[in-house]
Amino acid sequence: MHLYARINILNGRAVRLPKGDVREAISLDSDPVGRAVGWVRKGADRLLVVDLDAAAYRDTKNRPLLREIVEAVDIPVHAAGGVRSAGDVACMLEDIGVDQVGMGTAAINDQVQLWELCRDYPEKIFVSLDVLPNEELATRGWTAGSGRYLEEVLIELSSAGVAGFHVQQANRNTLVEPSNLGILAAALQVVTEPVIASGGARDIADLISLRDLERNGRRLQGVVAGREITEGRFTLDEARALLGG
């Protein structure tokens, strides 16, 4: 079970994003590359880098910075945020050199394109899903429901051959509440692809709950963390020892 260290980038800075709203972003570090290297030194075995400018404003100015991160570390870098087209995917995988690239709304809205991309880039495309408590998928920075629901979308996208699903409950600070664990359990129940809990573990007890979650003999493939480690809720060493990553 992997621990993904997450870096959100906005205007060239590493930021924290309360409740999915870029207008409320809190600056953490003016040097995302140094932050990425720091995660590796602390023992991270995966990085997830999210480009908030591309996601919110269709602005690709952070791509050179993402390339610097890829070149600076020797662990797999997964990237997401504003990836909407085949050109975006090609840029991320071929030009920048990330190991996997994530799509969100674009994967749901254009499933023909998703199928083609998964065919052209096997095991390279993952799908990020923000889920409301009633299992409706959220859009526009968690401010609205999409009218689509988790189980039906998972079934549709699973047949495309995606590399996995990053699942996050919108409008919550932790994934480890009964409704949140239920969403992750539902994902494990429906698909055979890897499912990653995208953030929200408050402490070691939460990590244990995520580690022990099981449906149909399947468990989560990983947990995404960032703020939880920088705030001292647990260390990377503690998390990796617990998760076996």
C-alpha positions in Angstrom: 0.0 0.0 0.0 1.6 3.2 -1.2 1.8 6.6 0.5 1.5 9.4 -2.0 3.0 12.8 -0.9 0.8 15.5 -2.4 1.9 18.9 -3.7 -0.7 21.4 -4.9 0.8 24.2 -7.1 -0.8 27.6 -7.6 1.0 30.5 -9.1 4.3 28.7 -8.8 3.9 28.0 -5.1 3.0 25.0 -3.1 -0.3 25.6 -1.4 -3.0 24.0 0.8 -6.5 24.1 -0.6 -9.3 24.2 2.0 -12.4 22.5 0.7 -11.4 22.6 -2.9 -11.6 26.4 -3.3 -8.6 28.0 -5.0 -9.7 31.4 -3.7 -8.9 30.2 -0.2 -5.5 28.7 -1.0 -2.9 29.0 1.7 0.7 29.3 0.7 3.0 26.7 2.1 6.2 27.0 0.2 7.7 29.2 -2.6 9.8 26.3 -3.8 7.7 23.3 -4.9 10.8 21.6 -6.4 12.6 21.8 -3.0 9.5 20.6 -1.3 9.3 17.6 -3.7 13.0 16.8 -3.0 12.2 17.1 0.8 9.4 14.5 0.5 11.8 12.1 -1.1 14.4 12.6 1.6 11.7 11.9 4.2 11.0 8.6 2.5 8.1 9.2 0.1 7.8 6.5 -2.6 5.3 8.4 -4.8 4.5 12.0 -5.5 1.1 13.4 -6.6 1.5 16.9 -8.1 -1.7 18.9 -8.8 -1.7 21.9 -11.0 -4.4 24.2 -9.7 -3.8 26.9 -12.3 -4.5 24.5 -15.1 -7.5 23.0 -13.2 -9.2 26.3 -12.3 -8.0 28.7 -15.0 -6.8 26.5 -17.9 -3.4 28.2 -17.4 -0.4 25.9 -18.2 2.3 28.2 -16.8 3.3 25.6 -14.1 4.3 22.9 -16.6 8.0 23.9 -16.7 8.0 23.7 -12.9 6.4 20.2 -13.1 9.2 19.2 -15.4 11.8 20.4 -12.9 10.1 18.3 -10.2 10.3 15.2 -12.4 13.9 15.8 -13.1 14.8 16.5 -9.5 13.4 13.3 -7.9 14.0 9.6 -8.5 10.5 8.3 -7.6 7.4 8.1 -9.7 5.6 11.4 -10.2 1.8 11.3 -10.9 0.3 14.6 -12.1 -3.3 15.9 -12.3 -5.1 19.2 -12.7 -6.5 20.6 -15.9 -5.8 17.6 -18.0 -8.6 17.7 -20.5 -7.3 16.7 -24.0 -5.1 14.2 -25.8 -2.6 17.0 -26.2 -2.5 17.6 -22.4 -1.9 13.9 -21.8 0.9 13.7 -24.4 2.6 16.7 -22.9 2.5 15.3 -19.4 3.7 11.8 -20.3 6.0 12.4 -23.3 7.4 15.9 -22.8 7.4 16.3 -19.1 7.9 12.7 -18.2 5.4 12.0 -15.4 4.7 8.3 -14.7 0.9 8.7 -14.7 -1.5 11.5 -15.4 -4.9 12.0 -13.9 -8.1 13.2 -15.5 -11.3 14.3 -13.7 -14.4 15.8 -15.3 -13.0 15.4 -18.8 -12.8 11.6 -18.3 -16.5 11.5 -17.5 -17.7 13.9 -20.1 -15.7 12.4 -23.1 -15.4 8.7 -22.5 -14.6 8.0 -26.1 -11.5 10.1 -25.7 -10.7 8.3 -22.4 -10.9 4.9 -24.2 -8.5 6.1 -26.9 -6.1 7.5 -24.4 -6.1 4.4 -22.3 -5.4 2.4 -25.5 -2.6 4.7 -26.5 -1.1 4.9 -23.0 -1.8 1.7 -21.2 -1.6 1.9 -17.4 -0.8 5.6 -17.6 -4.2 7.3 -17.1 -5.9 7.5 -13.7 -9.2 9.1 -12.9 -9.8 11.6 -10.0 -13.3 11.6 -8.5 -14.6 14.1 -6.0 -17.6 12.7 -4.3 -20.4 14.3 -2.3 -21.7 12.6 0.8 -24.7 11.2 -1.2 -22.2 9.7 -3.7 -23.0 12.3 -6.3 -19.9 13.5 -8.1 -18.9 17.1 -7.4 -17.9 19.7 -10.0 -16.6 23.2 -10.1 -14.4 23.1 -7.0 -16.8 21.0 -5.0 -19.5 23.7 -5.3 -22.0 21.8 -7.4 -23.3 18.3 -8.0 -22.9 16.8 -11.5 -26.0 14.7 -11.6 -23.8 11.6 -12.0 -23.2 9.1 -9.2 -20.2 7.2 -8.1 -21.2 3.6 -8.8 -22.5 4.2 -12.3 -19.5 6.3 -13.3 -17.0 3.7 -11.9 -18.7 1.0 -13.9 -18.5 3.1 -17.1 -14.9 4.1 -16.7 -13.6 0.8 -15.5 -14.2 -0.7 -18.9 -12.0 1.9 -20.5 -8.9 0.4 -19.0 -7.8 3.1 -16.6 -4.8 2.6 -14.3 -6.8 3.4 -11.2 -9.1 5.8 -9.3 -8.2 8.5 -6.9 -11.3 9.0 -4.7 -11.9 12.0 -2.5 -15.0 13.1 -0.6 -15.8 16.7 -1.3 -16.5 19.2 1.5 -14.8 17.1 4.2 -11.6 17.5 6.0 -11.2 13.8 6.6 -12.0 10.7 4.6 -12.2 8.6 7.7 -15.8 9.2 8.7 -18.5 6.5 8.3 -19.9 8.1 5.1 -16.4 8.6 3.7 -15.3 5.1 4.3 -18.5 3.9 2.7 -17.6 5.8 -0.5 -14.2 4.1 -0.6 -15.8 0.7 0.2 -18.3 1.2 -2.6 -15.4 1.9 -5.0 -13.6 -1.3 -3.9 -16.9 -3.2 -4.4 -17.5 -2.0 -7.9 -14.1 -2.0 -9.7 -11.1 -4.2 -9.9 -8.7 -1.4 -10.7 -6.5 0.2 -7.9 -8.4 2.6 -5.6 -6.4 5.3 -3.8 -7.8 7.3 -0.9 -7.0 10.9 -1.9 -6.2 12.6 1.4 -7.9 13.3 4.7 -6.2 10.9 7.2 -6.0 12.9 10.4 -3.8 10.6 12.4 -2.4 7.1 12.8 -5.9 5.8 13.8 -7.3 7.0 10.5 -4.5 5.4 8.5 -5.3 2.1 10.3 -8.9 2.4 9.2 -7.9 3.0 5.6 -5.4 0.2 5.7 -7.9 -2.3 7.1 -10.8 -1.3 4.8 -11.7 -4.3 2.6 -14.4 -5.4 0.2 -14.5 -8.6 -1.8 -11.0 -9.4 -0.7 -9.7 -6.1 -2.1 -8.0 -3.2 -0.2 -6.9 0.3 -1.0 -3.8 0.6 -3.1 -2.7 3.8 -1.5 -3.3 6.9 0.5 -2.5 10.5 -0.5 -1.2 12.8 2.3 0.6 16.1 2.5 -0.8 18.5 5.1 -1.1 15.7 7.6 2.6 15.1 7.6 3.7 18.7 7.5 1.5 19.4 10.5 3.1 16.6 12.4 0.0 14.3 12.7 2.3 11.4 11.6 5.6 11.0 9.9 6.3 9.4 6.6 8.3 6.7 8.4 5.3 5.9 10.7 2.9 5.9 7.7 5.1 3.7 5.5 5.7 1.2 8.4 1.9 1.0 9.0 0.9 0.8 5.3 3.7 -1.5 4.2 4.7 0.9 1.4 
